[in-house]
Amino acid sequence: MRRRTRVPPAPLPQRHGVDPVRVRLPAEGAWATVREHLVERLSGAAPGVVEEMFAAGRIVAADGRAVAPDAPYEPGMFVWFHRELPAETPVPFPLVVVHRDEHIVVVDKPHFLATTPRGSHVTETALARLRRELDLPTLGAAHRLDRLTAGLVLFTVRPEERGAYQTLFRDRRVRKEYEAVAPYDPDLALPRTVRSRIVKERGVLTAEEVPGEPNAVTDVELVGRRPGGPARYRLTPRTGQTHQLRVHMNALGVPILGDPLYPVVTPDGPPGDFSRPLQLLARALEFTDPVTGAEHRFRSGRTLQAWSAPETWPTGR
């Protein structure tokens, strides 16, 4: 059995609530210096960026000292640095703390705010915001909610306890309830349980249903409708495939209002356009706390615009 390599603590502090990047040099390679490896590894960066980082002393070793541009390559060595943060359009909606104790923080996330740093969304994420606003640099996400979906997200305060809470979601021991607003179809028999096999390929925007053993199961209920208007649905996922609820609602012929991917991919709007949020809300989270044994039941206080204020909802899909 191979022994796991102990990862040293980061020698750099967070910046804007974002952790420094950690790189471990591969065990084998023909690079003569650390710089040569990073230039190759970070080939997607602008020309000269890696050299500038070395010259400025911004790439450091485990002891916090700057790595020299000519430092010899050492297999297994760890280095850290802060990447250049992209310019981001602020998401102008509050991140509401629903519950906070010494173990967890539960927040009511707005639409358009990513859960954790990824791609072009780094500082404008729930995790980075909370670390700054609550002064909790050790905060981590126990699970993720799509950037376009609003509602409840669970974060952990202590890194050593994060695995226990993540396991709840992995083992499906968290009851999650969602709310969606979508078209009404009088011929759609509800309630029903939708089962299908969903595949989401890396680099492809949309997921798709394919033949095979089902890996995605959703209970769908109609909970209200407006005459001549949309309907409100309760969605209870039994599994957690990427875009599962959106794919299943689209497959039923009632795609969720404001969805830019299903049934067709639509172009992104201009930066700062928050006029058409996906009408999907993570309404409830229920679970037994794996650390304290407490029974938790949380509910989102948010509403979906197309249902609560239909007169303000843009026309069209």
C-alpha positions as CSV (number, residue, x, y, z in Angstrom):
1,M,0.0,0.0,0.0
2,R,1.5,3.3,-1.1
3,R,1.9,6.0,1.6
4,R,0.2,9.3,0.9
5,T,2.6,12.2,0.6
6,R,2.0,14.7,3.4
7,V,1.1,18.1,1.8
8,P,2.8,21.0,3.7
9,P,0.5,23.9,4.8
10,A,0.3,26.7,2.3
11,P,3.1,29.3,3.0
12,L,1.0,32.1,1.3
13,P,-2.1,33.6,2.8
14,Q,-5.4,33.7,0.9
15,R,-6.0,36.7,-1.4
16,H,-9.5,38.1,-1.7
17,G,-10.7,34.9,0.0
18,V,-9.0,32.7,-2.6
19,D,-6.4,30.1,-1.8
20,P,-3.0,30.2,-3.5
21,V,-2.4,27.6,-6.3
22,R,-0.3,24.6,-5.2
23,V,1.8,22.6,-7.7
24,R,3.7,19.4,-7.0
25,L,6.5,18.7,-9.4
26,P,6.2,15.3,-11.1
27,A,8.4,12.4,-10.0
28,E,9.8,12.1,-13.5
29,G,10.7,14.6,-16.1
30,A,13.5,16.1,-18.2
31,W,13.3,19.6,-16.8
32,A,16.5,21.1,-15.6
33,T,14.9,23.8,-13.4
34,V,11.6,24.5,-11.6
35,R,11.1,27.4,-14.0
36,E,11.3,25.2,-17.1
37,H,8.6,22.9,-15.8
38,L,6.2,25.7,-14.8
39,V,6.6,27.5,-18.2
40,E,5.6,24.2,-19.8
41,R,2.8,23.4,-17.3
42,L,1.3,26.9,-17.4
43,S,1.6,27.2,-21.2
44,G,-1.9,28.7,-21.3
45,A,-0.7,31.8,-19.5
46,A,0.3,34.9,-21.4
47,P,3.9,34.9,-22.7
48,G,6.4,36.0,-20.1
49,V,4.0,35.7,-17.1
50,V,5.9,32.8,-15.4
51,E,9.2,34.6,-15.8
52,E,7.7,37.8,-14.3
53,M,6.4,35.8,-11.3
54,F,9.9,34.3,-10.7
55,A,11.5,37.7,-11.1
56,A,9.1,39.2,-8.6
57,G,9.6,36.4,-6.0
58,R,5.9,35.4,-6.3
59,I,6.6,31.6,-6.6
60,V,7.5,30.2,-3.2
61,A,8.5,26.9,-1.7
62,A,7.1,25.2,1.5
63,D,9.3,27.4,3.7
64,G,7.8,30.6,2.2
65,R,11.0,31.6,0.5
66,A,10.9,32.7,-3.2
67,V,12.1,30.0,-5.6
68,A,15.0,31.3,-7.7
69,P,14.6,31.3,-11.5
70,D,17.5,28.9,-11.8
71,A,16.5,26.6,-8.9
72,P,17.2,23.0,-9.9
73,Y,14.2,20.7,-10.6
74,E,13.4,18.6,-7.6
75,P,10.9,15.7,-8.1
76,G,8.0,15.9,-5.6
77,M,8.7,19.5,-4.6
78,F,5.7,21.7,-3.8
79,V,5.5,25.3,-4.9
80,W,2.8,27.9,-4.4
81,F,1.7,31.1,-6.1
82,H,-1.3,33.3,-6.6
83,R,-2.7,33.4,-10.1
84,E,-3.7,36.6,-11.7
85,L,-7.3,37.1,-10.9
86,P,-9.7,37.7,-13.8
87,A,-11.8,40.9,-14.0
88,E,-15.2,39.9,-12.8
89,T,-18.6,41.6,-12.9
90,P,-19.9,41.8,-9.4
91,V,-23.1,39.8,-8.7
92,P,-25.3,42.5,-7.0
93,F,-27.4,40.2,-4.8
94,P,-26.9,39.4,-1.1
95,L,-25.6,36.1,0.1
96,V,-27.8,35.4,3.1
97,V,-26.5,33.4,6.1
98,V,-29.3,31.0,7.2
99,H,-27.4,29.2,9.9
100,R,-24.0,29.5,11.5
101,D,-22.3,27.5,14.3
102,E,-18.8,26.3,15.1
103,H,-19.1,23.5,12.6
104,I,-21.1,24.7,9.6
105,V,-22.4,27.7,7.7
106,V,-25.6,27.4,5.6
107,V,-26.3,30.2,3.1
108,D,-29.1,31.1,0.8
109,K,-27.2,31.7,-2.5
110,P,-28.5,34.1,-5.2
111,H,-28.7,33.2,-8.8
112,F,-25.6,33.9,-10.9
113,L,-23.2,33.4,-8.1
114,A,-20.9,30.4,-8.4
115,T,-20.4,28.2,-5.3
116,T,-16.6,27.9,-5.5
117,P,-13.8,29.4,-7.6
118,R,-13.7,27.9,-11.0
119,G,-12.8,29.2,-14.5
120,S,-13.6,32.9,-14.9
121,H,-15.5,33.0,-11.6
122,V,-13.1,33.3,-8.7
123,T,-13.6,36.2,-6.3
124,E,-17.3,36.5,-7.2
125,T,-18.1,33.2,-5.7
126,A,-20.0,32.2,-2.5
127,L,-16.9,30.7,-0.9
128,A,-14.6,33.6,-1.5
129,R,-17.3,36.1,-0.4
130,L,-18.0,34.2,2.8
131,R,-14.4,33.8,3.7
132,R,-14.0,37.6,3.4
133,E,-17.3,38.7,5.0
134,L,-17.3,36.2,7.9
135,D,-13.5,36.3,8.4
136,L,-13.4,32.5,8.1
137,P,-10.4,31.6,5.9
138,T,-10.8,27.8,6.7
139,L,-14.3,27.7,5.3
140,G,-14.9,25.0,2.6
141,A,-17.8,23.8,0.5
142,A,-19.5,20.5,1.4
143,H,-21.2,20.4,-2.0
144,R,-21.9,22.6,-4.9
145,L,-24.9,24.3,-6.4
146,D,-24.9,25.4,-10.1
147,R,-24.0,29.1,-10.6
148,L,-27.4,29.7,-12.2
149,T,-29.4,28.0,-9.5
150,A,-30.3,29.8,-6.3
151,G,-30.8,28.4,-2.8
152,L,-29.2,26.6,0.1
153,V,-25.6,25.6,0.2
154,L,-23.7,24.0,3.1
155,F,-20.2,25.1,4.0
156,T,-17.9,23.6,6.7
157,V,-15.9,25.7,9.2
158,R,-13.2,23.1,10.2
159,P,-11.1,21.5,7.4
160,E,-10.8,18.3,9.5
161,E,-14.6,17.9,9.6
162,R,-15.2,18.6,5.9
163,G,-15.0,15.0,4.8
164,A,-17.8,14.0,7.2
165,Y,-20.2,16.4,5.7
166,Q,-19.1,15.7,2.1
167,T,-19.8,12.0,2.8
168,L,-23.4,12.9,3.6
169,F,-23.9,14.1,0.0
170,R,-21.9,11.3,-1.5
171,D,-23.9,8.7,0.3
172,R,-27.2,10.5,-0.4
173,R,-28.1,11.0,3.2
174,V,-29.2,14.6,2.6
175,R,-32.8,15.2,1.6
176,K,-32.8,18.0,-1.0
177,E,-35.9,19.7,-2.3
178,Y,-36.0,22.1,-5.2
179,E,-38.6,24.4,-6.7
180,A,-38.9,25.3,-10.3
181,V,-41.2,27.4,-12.5
182,A,-41.8,26.0,-16.0
183,P,-44.6,25.9,-18.6
184,Y,-47.9,24.1,-17.7
185,D,-48.8,21.0,-19.8
186,P,-52.3,19.7,-19.0
187,D,-51.4,16.4,-20.7
188,L,-48.4,15.8,-18.4
189,A,-49.4,13.3,-15.7
190,L,-48.0,14.2,-12.3
191,P,-46.7,13.3,-9.8
192,R,-44.2,11.0,-11.4
193,T,-40.7,9.7,-10.9
194,V,-38.3,10.3,-13.8
195,R,-35.5,7.8,-14.3
196,S,-32.8,8.0,-17.0
197,R,-29.1,7.7,-17.7
198,I,-27.5,11.2,-18.0
199,V,-24.0,11.7,-19.4
200,K,-22.1,15.0,-19.2
201,E,-18.9,15.1,-21.1
202,R,-16.1,17.4,-20.1
203,G,-15.9,20.6,-22.2
204,V,-19.5,20.1,-23.5
205,L,-22.0,22.7,-22.1
206,T,-25.0,20.4,-22.0
207,A,-25.7,16.9,-20.6
208,E,-27.8,14.4,-22.4
209,E,-29.9,11.3,-21.8
210,V,-28.5,8.1,-23.3
211,P,-29.6,4.5,-23.3
212,G,-28.5,2.4,-20.4
213,E,-29.0,1.7,-16.7
214,P,-30.5,4.8,-15.1
215,N,-28.2,6.9,-13.0
216,A,-30.5,9.8,-12.4
217,V,-33.8,9.7,-10.5
218,T,-36.1,12.7,-9.8
219,D,-39.6,12.9,-8.2
220,V,-41.6,15.6,-10.0
221,E,-44.8,17.2,-8.5
222,L,-47.1,20.0,-9.6
223,V,-47.7,22.3,-6.7
224,G,-49.5,25.2,-8.4
225,R,-50.3,26.9,-11.7
226,R,-51.5,30.3,-12.9
227,P,-54.3,30.5,-15.5
228,G,-52.7,31.1,-18.8
229,G,-49.3,31.2,-17.3
230,P,-46.6,29.0,-15.9
231,A,-46.7,26.3,-13.3
232,R,-44.7,25.7,-10.1
233,Y,-43.1,22.3,-9.5
234,R,-41.5,20.5,-6.6
235,L,-38.5,18.5,-7.6
236,T,-36.9,16.0,-5.3
237,P,-33.7,14.4,-6.7
238,R,-32.7,11.0,-5.4
239,T,-29.4,11.2,-7.3
240,G,-27.0,14.1,-8.1
241,Q,-26.0,14.0,-11.8
242,T,-24.9,17.3,-13.4
243,H,-27.9,19.3,-14.7
244,Q,-30.2,16.5,-13.6
245,L,-33.3,18.5,-12.8
246,R,-32.9,20.7,-15.9
247,V,-32.5,17.7,-18.2
248,H,-35.4,15.8,-16.7
249,M,-37.8,18.8,-16.9
250,N,-36.8,19.4,-20.5
251,A,-37.3,15.7,-21.3
252,L,-40.9,16.1,-19.8
253,G,-41.5,18.9,-22.3
254,V,-41.6,21.6,-19.7
255,P,-38.1,23.2,-19.7
256,I,-37.4,25.4,-16.7
257,L,-37.9,29.1,-17.5
258,G,-34.7,31.1,-18.0
259,D,-32.6,28.0,-18.8
260,P,-29.9,29.1,-21.3
261,L,-29.0,25.4,-22.2
262,Y,-32.2,23.4,-22.4
263,P,-33.8,22.8,-24.8
264,V,-31.4,24.9,-26.9
265,V,-28.1,26.6,-26.1
266,T,-28.6,30.4,-26.2
267,P,-25.8,33.0,-26.3
268,D,-24.6,34.6,-23.1
269,G,-26.1,38.0,-22.5
270,P,-23.8,41.1,-22.0
271,P,-21.8,41.2,-18.7
272,G,-24.0,42.4,-15.9
273,D,-27.3,41.2,-17.4
274,F,-29.1,39.5,-14.5
275,S,-32.6,40.0,-16.0
276,R,-33.4,36.4,-16.7
277,P,-32.4,34.1,-13.8
278,L,-32.9,30.4,-14.2
279,Q,-36.2,29.7,-12.3
280,L,-34.7,26.9,-10.2
281,L,-34.3,27.1,-6.4
282,A,-32.8,24.7,-3.9
283,R,-35.6,25.2,-1.4
284,A,-34.8,22.7,1.4
285,L,-31.9,20.8,3.0
286,E,-32.5,18.2,5.7
287,F,-29.8,15.9,7.3
288,T,-28.5,14.5,10.6
289,D,-25.3,16.4,11.5
290,P,-22.5,13.8,11.4
291,V,-20.5,15.7,14.0
292,T,-23.1,16.8,16.6
293,G,-26.0,14.5,15.8
294,A,-28.4,17.4,15.5
295,E,-31.3,17.1,13.1
296,H,-31.1,20.0,10.7
297,R,-33.9,21.3,8.5
298,F,-33.2,24.5,6.5
299,R,-35.5,26.3,4.1
300,S,-34.6,29.0,1.6
301,G,-36.4,32.4,2.0
302,R,-36.0,33.2,-1.7
303,T,-38.8,33.4,-4.3
304,L,-38.7,32.7,-8.0
305,Q,-39.5,35.8,-10.1
306,A,-41.6,34.2,-12.8
307,W,-44.0,32.9,-10.1
308,S,-43.9,35.6,-7.4
309,A,-43.9,38.6,-9.8
310,P,-44.9,37.2,-13.2
311,E,-45.5,40.7,-14.5
312,T,-41.8,41.5,-14.3
313,W,-40.7,38.3,-16.0
314,P,-39.3,38.9,-19.6
315,T,-41.4,37.4,-22.3
316,G,-40.3,34.4,-24.2
317,R,-38.8,31.2,-22.9
